[in-house]
């Protein structure tokens, strides 16, 4: 496979249609450190764009 082809191929399996970028994780961290998340406890949050494995 040529460089970049694997990402294009597997991005189609992600419901949002793209691979993650560092800002995706940073946005979750920002939310969790804000008062908007002060009632959230003991959760597992996936930052995977809805990735499907079959």
CHARMM-style PDB file with segment names, atoms N, HN, CA, C and O in Angstrom:
ATOM      1  N   UNK     1       0.835  -1.177   0.000  1.00  0.00      PROA
ATOM      2  CA  UNK     1       0.000   0.000   0.000  1.00  0.00      PROA
ATOM      3  C   UNK     1       0.885   1.248   0.000  1.00  0.00      PROA
ATOM      4  O   UNK     1       1.905   1.300   0.687  1.00  0.00      PROA
ATOM      5  N   UNK     2       0.489   2.219  -0.759  1.00  0.00      PROA
ATOM      6  HN  UNK     2      -0.340   2.176  -1.317  1.00  0.00      PROA
ATOM      7  CA  UNK     2       1.224   3.481  -0.783  1.00  0.00      PROA
ATOM      8  C   UNK     2       0.944   4.270   0.493  1.00  0.00      PROA
ATOM      9  O   UNK     2      -0.071   4.062   1.159  1.00  0.00      PROA
ATOM     10  N   UNK     3       1.848   5.166   0.816  1.00  0.00      PROA
ATOM     11  HN  UNK     3       2.672   5.335   0.276  1.00  0.00      PROA
ATOM     12  CA  UNK     3       1.708   5.974   2.021  1.00  0.00      PROA
ATOM     13  C   UNK     3       0.373   6.720   2.006  1.00  0.00      PROA
ATOM     14  O   UNK     3       0.033   7.379   1.024  1.00  0.00      PROA
ATOM     15  N   UNK     4      -0.373   6.612   3.096  1.00  0.00      PROA
ATOM     16  HN  UNK     4      -0.097   6.077   3.894  1.00  0.00      PROA
ATOM     17  CA  UNK     4      -1.652   7.297   3.219  1.00  0.00      PROA
ATOM     18  C   UNK     4      -2.856   6.481   2.780  1.00  0.00      PROA
ATOM     19  O   UNK     4      -3.982   6.828   3.136  1.00  0.00      PROA
ATOM     20  N   UNK     5      -2.661   5.413   2.024  1.00  0.00      PROA
ATOM     21  HN  UNK     5      -1.746   5.132   1.735  1.00  0.00      PROA
ATOM     22  CA  UNK     5      -3.785   4.605   1.540  1.00  0.00      PROA
ATOM     23  C   UNK     5      -4.468   3.827   2.658  1.00  0.00      PROA
ATOM     24  O   UNK     5      -5.689   3.668   2.643  1.00  0.00      PROA
ATOM     25  N   UNK     6      -3.695   3.340   3.626  1.00  0.00      PROA
ATOM     26  HN  UNK     6      -2.703   3.469   3.638  1.00  0.00      PROA
ATOM     27  CA  UNK     6      -4.286   2.576   4.726  1.00  0.00      PROA
ATOM     28  C   UNK     6      -5.220   3.451   5.558  1.00  0.00      PROA
ATOM     29  O   UNK     6      -6.295   3.008   5.962  1.00  0.00      PROA
ATOM     30  N   UNK     7      -4.814   4.679   5.808  1.00  0.00      PROA
ATOM     31  HN  UNK     7      -3.941   5.039   5.479  1.00  0.00      PROA
ATOM     32  CA  UNK     7      -5.672   5.597   6.578  1.00  0.00      PROA
ATOM     33  C   UNK     7      -6.969   5.834   5.830  1.00  0.00      PROA
ATOM     34  O   UNK     7      -8.043   5.792   6.431  1.00  0.00      PROA
ATOM     35  N   UNK     8      -6.893   6.081   4.535  1.00  0.00      PROA
ATOM     36  HN  UNK     8      -6.021   6.115   4.047  1.00  0.00      PROA
ATOM     37  CA  UNK     8      -8.108   6.298   3.743  1.00  0.00      PROA
ATOM     38  C   UNK     8      -9.009   5.060   3.768  1.00  0.00      PROA
ATOM     39  O   UNK     8     -10.231   5.169   3.871  1.00  0.00      PROA
ATOM     40  N   UNK     9      -8.390   3.893   3.673  1.00  0.00      PROA
ATOM     41  HN  UNK     9      -7.397   3.804   3.590  1.00  0.00      PROA
ATOM     42  CA  UNK     9      -9.159   2.653   3.653  1.00  0.00      PROA
ATOM     43  C   UNK     9      -9.899   2.442   4.972  1.00  0.00      PROA
ATOM     44  O   UNK     9     -11.095   2.152   4.970  1.00  0.00      PROA
ATOM     45  N   UNK    10      -9.207   2.585   6.083  1.00  0.00      PROA
ATOM     46  HN  UNK    10      -8.235   2.821   6.084  1.00  0.00      PROA
ATOM     47  CA  UNK    10      -9.804   2.285   7.379  1.00  0.00      PROA
ATOM     48  C   UNK    10     -10.656   3.433   7.924  1.00  0.00      PROA
ATOM     49  O   UNK    10     -11.491   3.206   8.799  1.00  0.00      PROA
ATOM     50  N   UNK    11     -10.470   4.641   7.437  1.00  0.00      PROA
ATOM     51  HN  UNK    11      -9.791   4.826   6.726  1.00  0.00      PROA
ATOM     52  CA  UNK    11     -11.320   5.755   7.855  1.00  0.00      PROA
ATOM     53  C   UNK    11     -12.769   5.499   7.443  1.00  0.00      PROA
ATOM     54  O   UNK    11     -13.686   6.024   8.074  1.00  0.00      PROA
ATOM     55  N   UNK    12     -12.989   4.717   6.414  1.00  0.00      PROA
ATOM     56  HN  UNK    12     -12.244   4.290   5.901  1.00  0.00      PROA
ATOM     57  CA  UNK    12     -14.339   4.366   5.982  1.00  0.00      PROA
ATOM     58  C   UNK    12     -15.079   3.514   6.999  1.00  0.00      PROA
ATOM     59  O   UNK    12     -16.309   3.459   6.981  1.00  0.00      PROA
ATOM     60  N   UNK    13     -14.341   2.843   7.894  1.00  0.00      PROA
ATOM     61  HN  UNK    13     -13.342   2.887   7.908  1.00  0.00      PROA
ATOM     62  CA  UNK    13     -14.962   2.034   8.944  1.00  0.00      PROA
ATOM     63  C   UNK    13     -15.328   2.860  10.174  1.00  0.00      PROA
ATOM     64  O   UNK    13     -15.953   2.343  11.100  1.00  0.00      PROA
ATOM     65  N   UNK    14     -14.952   4.117  10.191  1.00  0.00      PROA
ATOM     66  HN  UNK    14     -14.444   4.537   9.438  1.00  0.00      PROA
ATOM     67  CA  UNK    14     -15.265   5.011  11.303  1.00  0.00      PROA
ATOM     68  C   UNK    14     -16.526   5.780  10.937  1.00  0.00      PROA
ATOM     69  O   UNK    14     -16.601   6.386   9.868  1.00  0.00      PROA
ATOM     70  N   UNK    15     -17.514   5.754  11.822  1.00  0.00      PROA
ATOM     71  HN  UNK    15     -17.453   5.262  12.691  1.00  0.00      PROA
ATOM     72  CA  UNK    15     -18.810   6.365  11.491  1.00  0.00      PROA
ATOM     73  C   UNK    15     -18.701   7.846  11.145  1.00  0.00      PROA
ATOM     74  O   UNK    15     -19.455   8.332  10.302  1.00  0.00      PROA
ATOM     75  N   UNK    16     -17.787   8.567  11.771  1.00  0.00      PROA
ATOM     76  HN  UNK    16     -17.175   8.172  12.455  1.00  0.00      PROA
ATOM     77  CA  UNK    16     -17.629   9.983  11.440  1.00  0.00      PROA
ATOM     78  C   UNK    16     -16.807  10.202  10.169  1.00  0.00      PROA
ATOM     79  O   UNK    16     -16.686  11.330   9.691  1.00  0.00      PROA
ATOM     80  N   UNK    17     -16.240   9.120   9.624  1.00  0.00      PROA
ATOM     81  HN  UNK    17     -16.338   8.203  10.012  1.00  0.00      PROA
ATOM     82  CA  UNK    17     -15.572   9.190   8.324  1.00  0.00      PROA
ATOM     83  C   UNK    17     -14.186   9.800   8.327  1.00  0.00      PROA
ATOM     84  O   UNK    17     -13.684  10.184   7.271  1.00  0.00      PROA
ATOM     85  N   UNK    18     -13.551   9.898   9.490  1.00  0.00      PROA
ATOM     86  HN  UNK    18     -13.959   9.586  10.348  1.00  0.00      PROA
ATOM     87  CA  UNK    18     -12.191  10.434   9.543  1.00  0.00      PROA
ATOM     88  C   UNK    18     -11.468   9.834  10.734  1.00  0.00      PROA
ATOM     89  O   UNK    18     -12.095   9.337  11.669  1.00  0.00      PROA
ATOM     90  N   UNK    19     -10.147   9.885  10.691  1.00  0.00      PROA
ATOM     91  HN  UNK    19      -9.639  10.289   9.931  1.00  0.00      PROA
ATOM     92  CA  UNK    19      -9.356   9.434  11.823  1.00  0.00      PROA
ATOM     93  C   UNK    19      -9.290  10.554  12.847  1.00  0.00      PROA
ATOM     94  O   UNK    19      -9.576  11.711  12.538  1.00  0.00      PROA
ATOM     95  N   UNK    20      -8.913  10.204  14.059  1.00  0.00      PROA
ATOM     96  HN  UNK    20      -8.681   9.265  14.310  1.00  0.00      PROA
ATOM     97  CA  UNK    20      -8.870  11.207  15.125  1.00  0.00      PROA
ATOM     98  C   UNK    20      -7.660  12.120  14.976  1.00  0.00      PROA
ATOM     99  O   UNK    20      -6.662  11.782  14.338  1.00  0.00      PROA
ATOM    100  N   UNK    21      -7.791  13.271  15.581  1.00  0.00      PROA
ATOM    101  HN  UNK    21      -8.602  13.546  16.099  1.00  0.00      PROA
ATOM    102  CA  UNK    21      -6.697  14.237  15.661  1.00  0.00      PROA
ATOM    103  C   UNK    21      -6.516  14.586  17.139  1.00  0.00      PROA
ATOM    104  O   UNK    21      -7.443  14.391  17.925  1.00  0.00      PROA
ATOM    105  N   UNK    22      -5.354  15.092  17.534  1.00  0.00      PROA
ATOM    106  HN  UNK    22      -4.601  15.250  16.896  1.00  0.00      PROA
ATOM    107  CA  UNK    22      -5.128  15.401  18.939  1.00  0.00      PROA
ATOM    108  C   UNK    22      -6.191  16.314  19.568  1.00  0.00      PROA
ATOM    109  O   UNK    22      -6.473  16.201  20.761  1.00  0.00      PROA
ATOM    110  N   UNK    23      -6.764  17.192  18.795  1.00  0.00      PROA
ATOM    111  HN  UNK    23      -6.535  17.285  17.826  1.00  0.00      PROA
ATOM    112  CA  UNK    23      -7.784  18.102  19.310  1.00  0.00      PROA
ATOM    113  C   UNK    23      -9.027  17.355  19.801  1.00  0.00      PROA
ATOM    114  O   UNK    23      -9.729  17.844  20.686  1.00  0.00      PROA
ATOM    115  N   UNK    24      -9.304  16.174  19.234  1.00  0.00      PROA
ATOM    116  HN  UNK    24      -8.734  15.777  18.515  1.00  0.00      PROA
ATOM    117  CA  UNK    24     -10.452  15.379  19.674  1.00  0.00      PROA
ATOM    118  C   UNK    24     -10.294  14.978  21.140  1.00  0.00      PROA
ATOM    119  O   UNK    24     -11.246  15.063  21.916  1.00  0.00      PROA
ATOM    120  N   UNK    25      -9.107  14.548  21.509  1.00  0.00      PROA
ATOM    121  HN  UNK    25      -8.334  14.480  20.878  1.00  0.00      PROA
ATOM    122  CA  UNK    25      -8.834  14.180  22.904  1.00  0.00      PROA
ATOM    123  C   UNK    25      -8.782  15.436  23.767  1.00  0.00      PROA
ATOM    124  O   UNK    25      -9.308  15.444  24.880  1.00  0.00      PROA
ATOM    125  N   UNK    26      -8.159  16.484  23.268  1.00  0.00      PROA
ATOM    126  HN  UNK    26      -7.732  16.477  22.364  1.00  0.00      PROA
ATOM    127  CA  UNK    26      -8.056  17.734  24.021  1.00  0.00      PROA
ATOM    128  C   UNK    26      -9.438  18.292  24.343  1.00  0.00      PROA
ATOM    129  O   UNK    26      -9.644  18.836  25.428  1.00  0.00      PROA
ATOM    130  N   UNK    27     -10.384  18.166  23.419  1.00  0.00      PROA
ATOM    131  HN  UNK    27     -10.216  17.724  22.538  1.00  0.00      PROA
ATOM    132  CA  UNK    27     -11.746  18.660  23.672  1.00  0.00      PROA
ATOM    133  C   UNK    27     -12.409  17.891  24.808  1.00  0.00      PROA
ATOM    134  O   UNK    27     -13.125  18.482  25.616  1.00  0.00      PROA
ATOM    135  N   UNK    28     -12.181  16.577  24.880  1.00  0.00      PROA
ATOM    136  HN  UNK    28     -11.600  16.097  24.223  1.00  0.00      PROA
ATOM    137  CA  UNK    28     -12.735  15.794  25.978  1.00  0.00      PROA
ATOM    138  C   UNK    28     -12.102  16.205  27.304  1.00  0.00      PROA
ATOM    139  O   UNK    28     -12.805  16.383  28.299  1.00  0.00      PROA
ATOM    140  N   UNK    29     -10.790  16.355  27.323  1.00  0.00      PROA
ATOM    141  HN  UNK    29     -10.218  16.210  26.515  1.00  0.00      PROA
ATOM    142  CA  UNK    29     -10.095  16.767  28.542  1.00  0.00      PROA
ATOM    143  C   UNK    29     -10.592  18.132  28.994  1.00  0.00      PROA
ATOM    144  O   UNK    29     -10.806  18.353  30.186  1.00  0.00      PROA
ATOM    145  N   UNK    30     -10.774  19.042  28.057  1.00  0.00      PROA
ATOM    146  HN  UNK    30     -10.600  18.863  27.089  1.00  0.00      PROA
ATOM    147  CA  UNK    30     -11.287  20.374  28.383  1.00  0.00      PROA
ATOM    148  C   UNK    30     -12.678  20.288  28.995  1.00  0.00      PROA
ATOM    149  O   UNK    30     -12.967  20.961  29.984  1.00  0.00      PROA
ATOM    150  N   UNK    31     -13.538  19.462  28.409  1.00  0.00      PROA
ATOM    151  HN  UNK    31     -13.303  18.915  27.606  1.00  0.00      PROA
ATOM    152  CA  UNK    31     -14.887  19.276  28.953  1.00  0.00      PROA
ATOM    153  C   UNK    31     -14.828  18.686  30.356  1.00  0.00      PROA
ATOM    154  O   UNK    31     -15.516  19.162  31.259  1.00  0.00      PROA
ATOM    155  N   UNK    32     -14.010  17.652  30.545  1.00  0.00      PROA
ATOM    156  HN  UNK    32     -13.452  17.266  29.811  1.00  0.00      PROA
ATOM    157  CA  UNK    32     -13.939  16.998  31.847  1.00  0.00      PROA
ATOM    158  C   UNK    32     -13.367  17.900  32.931  1.00  0.00      PROA
ATOM    159  O   UNK    32     -13.663  17.718  34.112  1.00  0.00      PROA
ATOM    160  N   UNK    33     -12.551  18.866  32.538  1.00  0.00      PROA
ATOM    161  HN  UNK    33     -12.311  19.013  31.579  1.00  0.00      PROA
ATOM    162  CA  UNK    33     -11.979  19.784  33.519  1.00  0.00      PROA
ATOM    163  C   UNK    33     -12.859  21.011  33.755  1.00  0.00      PROA
ATOM    164  O   UNK    33     -12.515  21.879  34.557  1.00  0.00      PROA
ATOM    165  N   UNK    34     -13.991  21.080  33.059  1.00  0.00      PROA
ATOM    166  HN  UNK    34     -14.270  20.375  32.408  1.00  0.00      PROA
ATOM    167  CA  UNK    34     -14.890  22.217  33.233  1.00  0.00      PROA
ATOM    168  C   UNK    34     -16.015  21.883  34.212  1.00  0.00      PROA
ATOM    169  O   UNK    34     -16.214  20.724  34.576  1.00  0.00      PROA
ATOM    170  N   UNK    35     -16.733  22.899  34.623  1.00  0.00      PROA
ATOM    171  HN  UNK    35     -16.571  23.840  34.328  1.00  0.00      PROA
ATOM    172  CA  UNK    35     -17.877  22.705  35.518  1.00  0.00      PROA
ATOM    173  C   UNK    35     -19.016  21.950  34.839  1.00  0.00      PROA
ATOM    174  O   UNK    35     -19.886  21.414  35.525  1.00  0.00      PROA
ATOM    175  N   UNK    36     -19.030  21.895  33.519  1.00  0.00      PROA
ATOM    176  HN  UNK    36     -18.323  22.331  32.962  1.00  0.00      PROA
ATOM    177  CA  UNK    36     -20.084  21.173  32.797  1.00  0.00      PROA
ATOM    178  C   UNK    36     -20.075  19.675  33.094  1.00  0.00      PROA
ATOM    179  O   UNK    36     -21.079  18.994  32.885  1.00  0.00      PROA
ATOM    180  N   UNK    37     -18.950  19.164  33.579  1.00  0.00      PROA
ATOM    181  HN  UNK    37     -18.135  19.717  33.749  1.00  0.00      PROA
ATOM    182  CA  UNK    37     -18.858  17.730  33.843  1.00  0.00      PROA
ATOM    183  C   UNK    37     -18.849  17.412  35.339  1.00  0.00      PROA
ATOM    184  O   UNK    37     -18.472  16.307  35.730  1.00  0.00      PROA
ATOM    185  N   UNK    38     -19.255  18.355  36.169  1.00  0.00      PROA
ATOM    186  HN  UNK    38     -19.561  19.252  35.851  1.00  0.00      PROA
ATOM    187  CA  UNK    38     -19.106  18.160  37.614  1.00  0.00      PROA
ATOM    188  C   UNK    38     -20.018  17.079  38.196  1.00  0.00      PROA
ATOM    189  O   UNK    38     -19.865  16.733  39.367  1.00  0.00      PROA
ATOM    190  N   UNK    39     -20.948  16.542  37.432  1.00  0.00      PROA
ATOM    191  HN  UNK    39     -21.073  16.823  36.481  1.00  0.00      PROA
ATOM    192  CA  UNK    39     -21.829  15.487  37.937  1.00  0.00      PROA
ATOM    193  C   UNK    39     -21.540  14.141  37.273  1.00  0.00      PROA
ATOM    194  O   UNK    39     -22.305  13.191  37.435  1.00  0.00      PROA
ATOM    195  N   UNK    40     -20.457  14.061  36.541  1.00  0.00      PROA
ATOM    196  HN  UNK    40     -19.835  14.833  36.410  1.00  0.00      PROA
ATOM    197  CA  UNK    40     -20.060  12.817  35.871  1.00  0.00      PROA
ATOM    198  C   UNK    40     -19.087  12.067  36.779  1.00  0.00      PROA
ATOM    199  O   UNK    40     -18.108  12.637  37.262  1.00  0.00      PROA
ATOM    200  N   UNK    41     -19.366  10.791  37.003  1.00  0.00      PROA
ATOM    201  HN  UNK    41     -20.161  10.328  36.611  1.00  0.00      PROA
ATOM    202  CA  UNK    41     -18.478   9.966  37.817  1.00  0.00      PROA
ATOM    203  C   UNK    41     -18.291   8.601  37.167  1.00  0.00      PROA
ATOM    204  O   UNK    41     -19.223   8.043  36.587  1.00  0.00      PROA
ATOM    205  N   UNK    42     -17.100   8.081  37.271  1.00  0.00      PROA
ATOM    206  HN  UNK    42     -16.343   8.534  37.742  1.00  0.00      PROA
ATOM    207  CA  UNK    42     -16.804   6.701  36.892  1.00  0.00      PROA
ATOM    208  C   UNK    42     -17.222   6.270  35.506  1.00  0.00      PROA
ATOM    209  O   UNK    42     -17.820   5.205  35.353  1.00  0.00      PROA
ATOM    210  N   UNK    43     -16.933   7.044  34.512  1.00  0.00      PROA
ATOM    211  HN  UNK    43     -16.447   7.909  34.636  1.00  0.00      PROA
ATOM    212  CA  UNK    43     -17.319   6.700  33.143  1.00  0.00      PROA
ATOM    213  C   UNK    43     -16.099   6.389  32.294  1.00  0.00      PROA
ATOM    214  O   UNK    43     -15.008   6.906  32.537  1.00  0.00      PROA
ATOM    215  N   UNK    44     -16.292   5.550  31.308  1.00  0.00      PROA
ATOM    216  HN  UNK    44     -17.178   5.129  31.110  1.00  0.00      PROA
ATOM    217  CA  UNK    44     -15.292   5.317  30.278  1.00  0.00      PROA
ATOM    218  C   UNK    44     -15.765   6.034  29.032  1.00  0.00      PROA
ATOM    219  O   UNK    44     -16.846   5.746  28.518  1.00  0.00      PROA
ATOM    220  N   UNK    45     -14.974   6.954  28.549  1.00  0.00      PROA
ATOM    221  HN  UNK    45     -14.096   7.188  28.967  1.00  0.00      PROA
ATOM    222  CA  UNK    45     -15.365   7.726  27.368  1.00  0.00      PROA
ATOM    223  C   UNK    45     -14.401   7.414  26.236  1.00  0.00      PROA
ATOM    224  O   UNK    45     -13.189   7.594  26.359  1.00  0.00      PROA
ATOM    225  N   UNK    46     -14.954   6.949  25.149  1.00  0.00      PROA
ATOM    226  HN  UNK    46     -15.938   6.802  25.049  1.00  0.00      PROA
ATOM    227  CA  UNK    46     -14.151   6.613  23.981  1.00  0.00      PROA
ATOM    228  C   UNK    46     -14.094   7.802  23.040  1.00  0.00      PROA
ATOM    229  O   UNK    46     -15.113   8.428  22.748  1.00  0.00      PROA
ATOM    230  N   UNK    47     -12.920   8.101  22.578  1.00  0.00      PROA
ATOM    231  HN  UNK    47     -12.092   7.592  22.814  1.00  0.00      PROA
ATOM    232  CA  UNK    47     -12.733   9.144  21.565  1.00  0.00      PROA
ATOM    233  C   UNK    47     -12.295   8.408  20.307  1.00  0.00      PROA
ATOM    234  O   UNK    47     -11.119   8.401  19.941  1.00  0.00      PROA
ATOM    235  N   UNK    48     -13.290   7.780  19.645  1.00  0.00      PROA
ATOM    236  HN  UNK    48     -14.245   7.786  19.942  1.00  0.00      PROA
ATOM    237  CA  UNK    48     -12.948   6.937  18.496  1.00  0.00      PROA
ATOM    238  C   UNK    48     -13.815   7.201  17.269  1.00  0.00      PROA
ATOM    239  O   UNK    48     -13.713   6.480  16.276  1.00  0.00      PROA
ATOM    240  N   UNK    49     -14.650   8.205  17.322  1.00  0.00      PROA
ATOM    241  HN  UNK    49     -14.732   8.791  18.128  1.00  0.00      PROA
ATOM    242  CA  UNK    49     -15.452   8.554  16.151  1.00  0.00      PROA
ATOM    243  C   UNK    49     -16.491   7.528  15.762  1.00  0.00      PROA
ATOM    244  O   UNK    49     -17.047   7.589  14.665  1.00  0.00      PROA
ATOM    245  N   UNK    50     -16.760   6.583  16.649  1.00  0.00      PROA
ATOM    246  HN  UNK    50     -16.309   6.533  17.540  1.00  0.00      PROA
ATOM    247  CA  UNK    50     -17.730   5.532  16.342  1.00  0.00      PROA
ATOM    248  C   UNK    50     -17.126   4.395  15.547  1.00  0.00      PROA
ATOM    249  O   UNK    50     -17.797   3.805  14.701  1.00  0.00      PROA
ATOM    250  N   UNK    51     -15.853   4.078  15.808  1.00  0.00      PROA
ATOM    251  HN  UNK    51     -15.308   4.557  16.495  1.00  0.00      PROA
ATOM    252  CA  UNK    51     -15.155   3.024  15.078  1.00  0.00      PROA
ATOM    253  C   UNK    51     -15.879   1.689  15.235  1.00  0.00      PROA
ATOM    254  O   UNK    51     -16.277   1.314  16.338  1.00  0.00      PROA
ATOM    255  N   UNK    52     -16.041   0.996  14.151  1.00  0.00      PROA
ATOM    256  HN  UNK    52     -15.718   1.300  13.255  1.00  0.00      PROA
ATOM    257  CA  UNK    52     -16.725  -0.299  14.131  1.00  0.00      PROA
ATOM    258  C   UNK    52     -15.729  -1.383  13.752  1.00  0.00      PROA
ATOM    259  O   UNK    52     -15.004  -1.249  12.766  1.00  0.00      PROA
ATOM    260  N   UNK    53     -15.693  -2.449  14.531  1.00  0.00      PROA
ATOM    261  HN  UNK    53     -16.281  -2.557  15.332  1.00  0.00      PROA
ATOM    262  CA  UNK    53     -14.870  -3.612  14.186  1.00  0.00      PROA
ATOM    263  C   UNK    53     -15.808  -4.762  13.866  1.00  0.00      PROA
ATOM    264  O   UNK    53     -16.761  -5.021  14.600  1.00  0.00      PROA
ATOM    265  N   UNK    54     -15.538  -5.434  12.790  1.00  0.00      PROA
ATOM    266  HN  UNK    54     -14.763  -5.224  12.194  1.00  0.00      PROA
ATOM    267  CA  UNK    54     -16.350  -6.599  12.458  1.00  0.00      PROA
ATOM    268  C   UNK    54     -15.502  -7.739  11.957  1.00  0.00      PROA
ATOM    269  OT1 UNK    54     -16.029  -8.803  11.630  1.00  0.00      PROA
TER     270      UNK     54
END
